Amino acid sequence: MDWTAEAEARLKEIPFFVRPAARKKIEKFAQDQGITQITEATYEAAKKQFG
């Protein structure tokens, strides 16, 4: 899955030890929505859904 630089930067705000799990959840969220690129907006939508 392709990530924009802005979305990658936001992902780096997440502690390193949970980052891989967060990445998978965000990518699954995007895939379920039919999204092929993770943008900052996609990141925010996933974050809002998962809390």
C-alpha distances in whole Angstrom, upper triangle without the diagonal:
4,7,10,13,15,12,12,16,16,14,16,19,19,21,19,20,18,15,13,15,14,10,10,12,10,7,10,12,9,9,13,13,12,9,6,6,7,11,14,15,12,13,17,16,15,17,20,19,19,22
4,7,10,12,10,10,13,14,13,16,18,18,21,20,21,20,16,15,17,15,11,12,14,12,9,13,14,11,11,15,15,13,10,7,5,6,9,12,14,12,12,16,16,15,18,20,20,21,23
4,6,8,6,6,10,11,10,12,15,15,18,17,20,18,14,14,16,13,10,12,14,11,9,13,13,11,13,16,15,14,11,9,6,5,6,9,11,10,10,13,14,14,15,18,19,19,20
4,5,5,6,9,10,11,13,15,16,19,19,21,20,16,17,18,16,13,16,17,13,13,16,16,13,15,18,17,16,13,11,7,6,5,7,10,10,10,13,15,15,16,19,20,20,22
4,6,5,6,9,10,11,13,15,18,17,21,19,16,17,19,17,14,17,18,15,15,19,19,16,19,22,20,20,16,15,11,9,8,9,12,13,12,14,17,17,17,20,22,22,22
4,5,5,6,9,10,11,14,17,17,20,19,16,17,19,16,14,17,18,14,15,19,18,16,19,21,20,20,16,15,12,9,7,6,10,11,10,11,14,15,15,17,19,20,20
4,5,5,6,9,10,12,15,15,18,16,13,14,15,12,10,14,14,11,12,15,14,13,16,18,17,17,14,13,10,7,5,5,8,8,6,9,12,11,12,14,16,16,17
4,5,5,6,9,10,13,13,16,14,11,12,14,12,10,13,14,11,12,16,16,14,17,20,19,19,16,15,11,9,9,8,12,11,9,12,15,14,14,17,18,18,18
4,5,5,7,10,12,13,16,15,12,14,16,13,12,16,17,14,15,19,18,17,20,23,22,22,19,18,15,12,11,9,13,13,11,12,16,15,14,17,19,19,19
4,5,5,8,11,12,15,14,11,13,15,11,11,15,14,12,14,17,16,16,19,21,20,21,18,18,14,11,10,7,11,11,8,9,13,12,11,14,16,15,15
4,5,6,9,9,12,10,7,10,11,8,7,11,12,10,12,15,14,14,17,19,19,20,17,17,14,11,11,9,12,12,8,10,13,12,10,14,16,14,14
4,5,7,7,11,10,8,10,13,10,10,14,15,13,15,18,18,18,21,23,23,24,21,20,17,14,14,12,16,15,12,14,17,15,14,17,19,17,17
4,6,8,11,11,9,12,14,11,12,16,15,14,17,19,19,19,22,24,24,25,22,22,19,16,15,13,15,16,12,13,16,15,12,15,18,16,15
4,6,8,7,6,10,10,8,10,13,13,12,15,17,17,18,21,22,22,24,22,22,19,16,16,14,16,16,12,13,15,13,11,14,16,14,13
4,6,6,6,10,11,10,12,14,15,15,17,19,20,21,23,25,26,27,25,25,22,19,19,18,20,19,15,17,19,17,14,18,19,16,15
4,6,5,8,10,10,11,13,15,15,17,19,20,21,23,25,26,27,25,24,22,19,20,19,21,20,17,18,21,18,16,20,21,18,18
4,6,7,9,10,11,13,14,16,17,19,20,22,23,25,26,28,26,25,24,21,22,21,23,22,18,20,22,19,17,20,21,17,18
4,6,6,6,9,10,11,12,14,16,17,18,20,21,23,24,23,23,21,18,20,19,20,19,15,17,18,15,14,17,17,14,14
4,6,5,6,9,10,10,12,14,15,16,18,20,21,22,20,20,18,15,16,16,18,16,13,15,17,14,13,16,17,14,15
4,5,5,6,9,10,11,12,14,15,16,18,20,21,19,18,17,15,17,17,19,17,14,17,18,15,14,18,18,15,17
4,5,5,6,9,10,11,12,14,15,16,18,20,19,19,18,15,18,18,19,16,14,16,16,13,13,16,15,12,14
4,5,5,6,9,10,10,12,14,15,17,18,17,17,16,13,15,14,15,13,10,12,13,10,9,13,12,10,11
4,6,5,6,9,10,11,12,14,15,16,14,14,13,10,12,13,15,12,9,13,13,10,11,14,14,12,14
4,5,5,6,8,10,10,12,14,15,14,14,13,12,15,16,17,13,12,15,14,11,12,16,14,12,15
4,5,5,6,9,10,10,12,14,13,14,14,12,14,15,15,12,10,12,12,8,9,12,10,9,12
4,5,5,6,9,10,11,12,11,12,11,8,11,11,11,8,7,9,9,6,8,11,10,9,12
4,5,5,6,9,10,10,9,9,9,7,11,13,13,9,9,12,12,9,12,14,13,13,16
4,5,5,6,9,10,10,11,12,11,14,15,15,11,11,14,12,9,12,14,12,12,15
4,6,5,6,9,9,11,11,10,12,13,12,9,9,11,9,6,10,11,9,10,13
4,5,5,6,5,7,8,7,10,12,11,7,9,11,9,8,11,13,12,13,16
4,5,5,6,7,9,10,13,15,14,11,12,15,13,11,15,16,14,15,19
4,6,8,10,12,12,15,17,15,12,14,15,13,11,15,15,13,14,18
4,5,9,11,11,13,15,13,10,12,14,11,10,14,14,13,15,18
4,6,9,11,13,16,14,11,14,16,14,13,17,18,16,18,21
4,6,7,9,12,11,8,11,14,12,12,15,16,16,17,20
4,7,10,13,13,10,13,15,14,14,17,19,18,19,22
4,6,10,10,8,10,13,13,13,16,18,18,19,21
4,7,8,6,7,10,10,10,12,15,15,16,18
4,5,5,6,9,10,11,12,14,15,17,18
4,5,5,6,9,10,10,12,14,15,16
4,5,5,6,9,10,10,12,14,15
4,5,5,6,8,10,11,12,14
4,6,5,6,9,10,11,12
4,5,5,6,9,10,10
4,5,5,6,9,10
4,5,5,6,8
4,5,5,6
4,6,5
4,6
4
